[in-house]
Amino acid sequence: IEGATGISVHNFSEKILEQVVHFHVMKLSGGFFLWVGSAPVLSNLAVSMSSKYDSMPLSTLVMGDPSNTAPNSLAQRLAKKTKKQVFVSYSLPMTDSSLSLLVENRIKKELELHPEHF
């Protein structure tokens, strides 16, 4: 297809609170898919995108436990920051709220360092 861009993949890892956290970004046309986890599991999937009717992006859980709000809220904050459609799978234990904050800060750092991957 003329003018079509392929999917590009970007991976990075970081030790956060004594736990190795892996990040997998697939850049898509008009958005990106972000998987965050410590083991190769896809336990949930949320999608978020900007809406002309609301200042907060729309967000919904496509797959997973609805009581785990991490993928939805992360997708929503990233969609607001990037103005793109964002798919997020967040497969880390929800035991430590400081872990999720540090993980999100690491994603934002990667966004600033390598915006071409998002």
VMD Tcl script that draws the C-alpha trace (Angstrom):
set ca {
  {0.00 0.00 0.00}
  {1.47 3.32 -1.02}
  {2.29 5.63 1.86}
  {1.66 2.94 4.48}
  {4.14 2.64 7.30}
  {4.95 -0.67 8.90}
  {4.79 -1.61 12.54}
  {7.99 -0.80 14.42}
  {8.95 -2.46 17.69}
  {10.92 -0.97 20.58}
  {11.87 -2.88 23.75}
  {13.53 -1.68 26.95}
  {13.89 -2.98 30.50}
  {14.59 -1.43 33.88}
  {15.12 -2.74 37.41}
  {12.47 -0.99 39.51}
  {12.13 -1.72 43.24}
  {14.25 -4.89 42.92}
  {12.07 -6.17 40.07}
  {13.08 -6.29 36.40}
  {10.27 -4.68 34.40}
  {10.10 -5.18 30.65}
  {8.50 -2.68 28.25}
  {7.42 -3.57 24.71}
  {6.21 -0.81 22.37}
  {4.68 -1.46 18.96}
  {4.25 1.74 16.99}
  {1.10 1.61 14.89}
  {-0.39 4.01 12.39}
  {-1.88 6.77 14.56}
  {-1.03 5.18 17.88}
  {0.91 2.54 19.77}
  {0.57 -0.65 21.81}
  {2.47 -0.79 25.12}
  {2.98 -3.98 27.12}
  {4.47 -3.71 30.61}
  {5.32 -6.78 32.69}
  {7.85 -8.97 34.43}
  {6.80 -12.26 32.80}
  {5.51 -13.00 29.26}
  {1.78 -12.75 30.05}
  {-0.99 -10.79 28.34}
  {-3.53 -10.69 31.17}
  {-5.38 -7.52 30.20}
  {-5.75 -4.97 27.43}
  {-7.11 -1.42 27.55}
  {-7.54 1.12 24.78}
  {-7.82 4.88 25.05}
  {-8.17 7.76 22.58}
  {-8.89 11.46 22.59}
  {-12.44 12.69 22.11}
  {-13.54 16.06 20.78}
  {-16.39 15.95 23.33}
  {-14.30 15.60 26.49}
  {-10.94 16.84 27.77}
  {-10.17 13.38 29.20}
  {-9.60 10.65 26.58}
  {-12.14 7.84 26.30}
  {-10.90 4.56 27.74}
  {-12.17 1.01 27.98}
  {-10.92 -2.40 29.07}
  {-10.99 -4.80 26.12}
  {-9.81 -7.85 28.06}
  {-9.04 -8.70 31.69}
  {-10.27 -8.17 35.23}
  {-12.31 -4.92 35.49}
  {-11.26 -4.47 39.14}
  {-7.69 -3.86 37.93}
  {-7.85 -0.23 36.82}
  {-4.10 0.10 36.03}
  {-4.24 -0.61 32.28}
  {-7.21 1.72 31.74}
  {-5.81 4.64 33.69}
  {-2.32 4.29 32.20}
  {-3.75 4.13 28.67}
  {-5.85 7.22 29.40}
  {-2.92 9.26 30.74}
  {-0.68 8.24 27.81}
  {-3.42 9.07 25.27}
  {-3.79 12.51 26.88}
  {-0.01 13.06 26.81}
  {0.61 11.80 23.25}
  {-2.74 12.71 21.60}
  {-2.71 9.23 20.02}
  {-4.73 6.05 20.29}
  {-3.06 3.92 22.95}
  {-3.40 0.21 23.73}
  {-1.96 -0.86 27.11}
  {-1.41 -4.22 28.71}
  {-0.17 -3.85 32.29}
  {0.91 -7.21 33.68}
  {2.55 -6.28 36.97}
  {1.25 -7.11 40.46}
  {-0.87 -4.32 41.93}
  {0.65 -4.73 45.40}
  {2.81 -1.60 45.42}
  {1.44 1.77 44.30}
  {4.94 3.27 44.21}
  {5.92 0.61 41.64}
  {3.21 1.75 39.22}
  {4.26 5.39 39.69}
  {7.92 4.53 38.98}
  {6.90 2.43 35.96}
  {4.88 5.31 34.55}
  {7.77 7.73 35.13}
  {10.06 5.32 33.24}
  {7.61 5.24 30.30}
  {7.47 9.06 30.25}
  {11.28 9.20 30.28}
  {11.39 6.84 27.28}
  {8.77 8.99 25.52}
  {10.99 12.04 25.96}
  {14.20 10.24 24.94}
  {12.73 8.30 21.99}
  {9.47 9.92 20.79}
  {9.96 8.26 17.38}
  {9.05 4.86 18.92}
  {5.62 6.03 20.10}
}
mol new
graphics top color blue
foreach p $ca { graphics top sphere $p radius 0.5 }
foreach p [lrange $ca 0 end-1] q [lrange $ca 1 end] { graphics top cylinder $p $q radius 0.2 }
display resetview
